[in-house]
Every structure is written in C-alpha cells, then in structure tokens.
C-alpha cells in the first residue's frame, strides 16, 4: 500500500493545529475590529499553510508534495492580495456577514464563521494531505500527478485573468461615474459581459474550482487518494452555493440588463454566449 497511515495521521494533526491557530488569530482581530468578514482574508493562507505543512511533515513522494505546496501557495498569494485590497478598501463589514450573523453571540460567530471555515479548509485540502503521505505508483497512473498539476495551473490562470478583467471593468465604471453627469454610467458599463465573462457569469469561481479539481487529480495518482473525491465536490459547492456564485446572482438580479445577461451567458461552466 502506498499510503503511510501513521504519517498521514501526523500530517493531518499538524495541519489541524496550523489551521486552528490561523483561524483563532484571525477571529481575535476580526472581533476587535468589528469586521467578521476578515474571515475571507484567511481562506487562501489557511489552505497554503496546510499544503506547506503537509509537505514538511509528509514522507510521501517529495517532488509531488512540494510541487503541490508550491502551486497552492502561488494560488493563495494572488488570492490574498485580492482579498486584502478588498477588505482594506472599506471600513464597513461585508453585508453578507452582517445579514448572516445578525443577533448572534460571540460563541455562535466563532462556530459559524471561523470554526466552520477551519473544518472546510481541512476537508478541501484532504487530497494534499493524503498525497503528502503517499508514494507514487510505478505504472501509468503516476502520470495523473503532472496532469493534475497542469490542471491546477490552468485553473489558476483562468481565475487570475477573470479577476483582472473584472478589476479593469470596475475601474472604467468608476471613472465613467466621475466623468459623467450626475454619476450616469454608460449602458455598456452596467454589466461585464466581455472576455471570460462572456462565456461564464462566474469565470473566477470556475477557475478556482478547477484548481482544486487539479489538486485531486494529482493526488489520485496514488490509489488511496482517490477516496478524497468529496473534497473537490465540496469546494465546488462552496463556490457555487455557500459563499459564491448563487449569492452574487441574488444581489445582481435587479441590476439593469442582468436578466438578459443570464439568458445569454452560461452560469458556471463556460460555453459560447447565446446570440440575441
């Protein structure tokens, strides 16, 4: 068997300790500042910390565990820059958190936000943990590792390009408001429907999900890691239903032109836009 179960227990224990410390530290800062949305800022770093911890503690194939740690960290650094800029751009808590946590006590907030996120990070990163404690097989299955790594990189590129296109669009929209009479916005700046956003209404979330599909594929080169398939499914669920796409759609429903955009452009999986 390619999986060292004792080593996996150490990897998981160390990962849990690191995630708990990061979430606890963030919770203290968030509650002091009255900004429970600071939780968004620790999502990427927490997953990168698990990847690096797994690489350090793991005794599986060293090339794979460090390659996965490197790609995951690169993904997390870019995401953290985005989150840090967003959190620093306002003194107001994200309304999603305000609505979700209205009337909740501190212990409930800790459980619903930081405790839940810690568990989610450990669940999503399960393929990384198992891969770190596993050897690569000698047969053709070993090629799942480079294939999965390539998928991770491709997903990261899609996510980064989508975020950059959105940032450029928002900058043009902000400038148009400043230049135009009475803060009028040209019709073409109401909805971003060009570039990747013309093929998917949420290409950034789609790219993110592909990153974690790739992590699973790379880990599944070792047969025991194939049993971590709920991990990428969980990530896709979070991105679509829990914190991402569906919530965004709800907020955008009444924006002029958005219903037409929904009719023309795919929700999540990219496809050519419908005409008319």
Legacy VTK file of the C-alpha trace (Angstrom):
# vtk DataFile Version 3.0
C-alpha trace
ASCII
DATASET POLYDATA
POINTS 276 float
0.000 0.000 0.000
1.423 3.403 -0.999
-0.192 5.275 1.909
1.686 5.595 5.200
-1.252 5.842 7.607
0.888 6.821 10.603
2.484 9.590 8.625
-0.964 10.704 7.385
-2.105 10.993 10.992
0.848 13.280 11.718
0.176 15.331 8.585
-3.492 15.743 9.474
-2.742 16.579 13.093
-0.172 19.212 12.148
-2.490 20.663 9.505
-5.328 20.891 12.015
-3.075 22.668 14.507
-1.908 25.217 11.922
-5.431 25.914 10.651
-6.751 26.279 14.196
-4.016 28.781 15.065
-4.669 30.852 11.921
-8.429 30.900 12.437
-8.082 31.772 16.134
-5.714 34.639 15.388
-7.977 35.981 12.664
-11.023 35.667 14.924
-9.365 37.797 17.597
-8.517 40.532 15.082
-11.949 40.338 13.449
-13.922 40.633 16.677
-11.779 43.508 17.957
-12.255 45.403 14.697
-15.932 44.533 14.334
-15.106 43.068 10.926
-16.127 39.441 10.871
-15.541 39.479 7.125
-11.818 39.297 7.915
-12.502 35.574 7.685
-12.300 35.967 3.897
-8.681 37.013 4.272
-7.566 33.760 5.898
-9.124 31.332 3.401
-6.220 31.257 0.948
-3.454 31.448 3.577
-5.057 28.604 5.520
-5.036 26.293 2.511
-1.474 27.281 1.636
-0.456 26.595 5.243
-1.936 23.104 5.041
-0.115 22.450 1.750
3.239 23.564 3.144
2.712 21.790 6.468
1.831 18.608 4.605
4.977 18.906 2.506
7.137 19.401 5.595
5.613 16.654 7.747
4.797 14.229 4.934
7.079 11.385 3.923
5.497 10.610 0.569
6.917 11.401 -2.848
8.888 14.642 -2.273
8.510 16.026 -5.798
4.738 15.805 -5.665
4.238 17.112 -2.143
6.451 20.152 -2.732
5.038 20.806 -6.206
1.523 20.809 -4.764
2.657 23.077 -1.948
4.256 25.472 -4.435
1.254 25.745 -6.761
-1.181 26.042 -3.852
0.910 28.783 -2.262
1.134 30.718 -5.531
-2.656 30.488 -5.878
-3.126 31.626 -2.273
-0.740 34.602 -2.553
-2.622 36.012 -5.543
-5.987 35.447 -3.858
-4.780 37.038 -0.623
-3.665 40.180 -2.433
-7.141 40.451 -3.913
-8.858 39.859 -0.570
-6.562 42.245 1.309
-7.244 45.040 -1.180
-10.988 44.462 -0.923
-11.006 44.392 2.867
-8.815 47.500 3.100
-10.952 49.459 0.623
-13.801 49.947 3.114
-14.408 50.386 6.822
-17.747 48.602 6.566
-18.268 44.899 7.140
-19.400 42.894 4.129
-23.199 42.838 4.231
-23.184 39.061 3.697
-21.654 38.618 7.139
-23.863 41.245 8.749
-27.017 39.546 7.482
-25.795 36.016 8.163
-24.699 36.754 11.745
-27.390 39.215 12.806
-28.112 38.813 16.524
-25.573 36.010 17.035
-23.462 35.848 20.183
-19.665 35.698 20.071
-19.507 31.904 20.606
-22.001 31.405 17.776
-19.994 33.684 15.472
-16.808 31.779 16.282
-18.501 28.489 15.439
-20.430 29.614 12.345
-17.591 31.540 10.722
-14.152 30.572 11.960
-14.856 27.044 13.168
-16.764 26.152 10.021
-14.061 27.639 7.812
-11.353 25.672 9.626
-13.236 22.429 9.014
-13.819 23.396 5.384
-10.108 24.068 4.868
-9.171 20.681 6.270
-11.813 18.952 4.142
-10.921 20.711 0.882
-7.195 20.089 1.403
-7.645 16.352 2.085
-6.082 15.375 -1.276
-2.955 17.388 -0.425
-2.658 15.698 2.954
-3.088 12.189 1.573
-0.678 12.879 -1.307
1.959 14.069 1.167
1.858 10.713 2.949
1.739 8.574 -0.212
4.216 7.254 -2.745
3.641 7.474 -6.472
2.927 4.161 -8.211
5.242 2.908 -10.916
2.590 2.307 -13.556
0.814 4.639 -15.949
-1.295 6.015 -13.124
1.666 8.106 -11.956
1.038 10.460 -14.882
-2.066 11.729 -13.114
0.324 13.775 -10.988
1.696 16.046 -13.768
-1.724 16.096 -15.420
-3.348 17.302 -12.209
-0.623 19.879 -11.688
-1.263 21.220 -15.200
-4.994 21.428 -14.444
-4.242 23.394 -11.256
-2.101 25.884 -13.173
-4.731 26.244 -15.916
-7.456 26.884 -13.335
-5.299 29.449 -11.596
-4.701 31.276 -14.881
-8.423 31.364 -15.664
-9.196 32.708 -12.198
-6.464 35.358 -12.390
-7.474 36.533 -15.871
-11.141 36.731 -14.848
-10.292 38.774 -11.753
-8.070 41.096 -13.777
-10.791 41.632 -16.369
-13.267 42.416 -13.595
-10.871 44.875 -11.934
-10.311 46.697 -15.235
-14.062 46.857 -15.854
-14.741 48.248 -12.366
-12.014 50.867 -12.858
-13.605 52.002 -16.155
-17.005 52.123 -14.484
-15.682 54.188 -11.576
-14.015 56.602 -13.970
-17.207 56.943 -16.023
-19.141 57.835 -12.868
-16.629 60.514 -12.029
-16.583 61.958 -15.544
-20.267 61.678 -16.442
-23.152 63.963 -15.456
-25.000 63.013 -12.266
-22.974 59.834 -11.904
-24.542 58.365 -15.041
-22.992 55.111 -16.238
-22.931 54.182 -19.944
-25.071 51.156 -20.752
-22.044 49.116 -21.819
-20.599 49.522 -18.315
-23.652 48.194 -16.487
-22.751 44.521 -16.947
-19.377 42.897 -17.606
-20.092 40.523 -20.480
-16.827 40.511 -22.415
-13.734 38.324 -22.233
-14.158 35.296 -19.995
-17.275 36.942 -18.545
-18.936 36.478 -21.920
-18.559 32.714 -21.596
-19.404 32.274 -17.915
-21.122 34.563 -15.426
-18.638 33.420 -12.776
-15.351 32.529 -14.519
-13.297 33.402 -11.433
-15.183 30.876 -9.318
-14.991 28.351 -12.154
-11.209 28.766 -12.356
-10.958 28.363 -8.588
-12.889 25.096 -8.717
-10.612 23.808 -11.481
-7.568 24.467 -9.275
-8.919 22.081 -6.662
-10.063 19.547 -9.243
-6.442 19.501 -10.377
-5.188 19.014 -6.822
-7.424 15.964 -6.520
-6.245 14.542 -9.849
-2.594 14.988 -8.856
-3.203 13.269 -5.520
-5.284 10.474 -7.073
-2.174 9.200 -8.844
-1.839 7.262 -5.571
-4.891 4.964 -5.319
-5.768 5.769 -1.659
-6.106 9.470 -2.515
-8.873 8.698 -4.994
-11.145 8.337 -1.957
-10.775 12.064 -1.287
-13.117 12.838 -4.209
-15.621 14.610 -1.872
-13.004 17.361 -1.412
-13.247 18.975 -4.881
-17.011 18.447 -4.803
-17.143 20.337 -1.514
-15.073 23.180 -2.955
-17.376 23.478 -5.959
-20.363 23.512 -3.595
-18.830 26.330 -1.546
-18.048 28.349 -4.672
-21.472 27.889 -6.235
-23.934 27.706 -3.361
-22.431 28.601 0.010
-20.399 31.774 -0.447
-20.017 32.457 -4.153
-21.997 32.415 -7.350
-25.575 31.995 -6.104
-25.183 34.781 -3.529
-23.738 37.062 -6.192
-26.635 36.298 -8.531
-29.121 37.188 -5.811
-27.520 40.600 -5.323
-27.337 41.277 -9.068
-30.881 40.244 -10.028
-32.338 43.742 -10.230
-29.380 45.386 -11.960
-30.356 46.712 -15.417
-29.528 44.200 -18.120
-28.616 41.386 -15.760
-31.544 39.135 -16.606
-30.653 39.415 -20.285
-27.054 38.589 -19.339
-28.309 35.482 -17.517
-30.199 34.421 -20.623
-27.185 34.829 -22.910
-24.266 33.624 -20.793
-23.716 30.296 -19.014
-23.984 30.290 -15.236
-20.761 28.454 -14.316
-19.293 26.072 -16.895
-18.055 28.215 -19.832
-19.678 27.974 -23.232
-20.062 30.364 -26.199
-22.717 33.009 -25.455
-26.151 32.805 -26.996
-26.860 35.428 -29.623
-29.684 37.915 -29.470
LINES 1 277
276 0 1 2 3 4 5 6 7 8 9 10 11 12 13 14 15 16 17 18 19 20 21 22 23 24 25 26 27 28 29 30 31 32 33 34 35 36 37 38 39 40 41 42 43 44 45 46 47 48 49 50 51 52 53 54 55 56 57 58 59 60 61 62 63 64 65 66 67 68 69 70 71 72 73 74 75 76 77 78 79 80 81 82 83 84 85 86 87 88 89 90 91 92 93 94 95 96 97 98 99 100 101 102 103 104 105 106 107 108 109 110 111 112 113 114 115 116 117 118 119 120 121 122 123 124 125 126 127 128 129 130 131 132 133 134 135 136 137 138 139 140 141 142 143 144 145 146 147 148 149 150 151 152 153 154 155 156 157 158 159 160 161 162 163 164 165 166 167 168 169 170 171 172 173 174 175 176 177 178 179 180 181 182 183 184 185 186 187 188 189 190 191 192 193 194 195 196 197 198 199 200 201 202 203 204 205 206 207 208 209 210 211 212 213 214 215 216 217 218 219 220 221 222 223 224 225 226 227 228 229 230 231 232 233 234 235 236 237 238 239 240 241 242 243 244 245 246 247 248 249 250 251 252 253 254 255 256 257 258 259 260 261 262 263 264 265 266 267 268 269 270 271 272 273 274 275
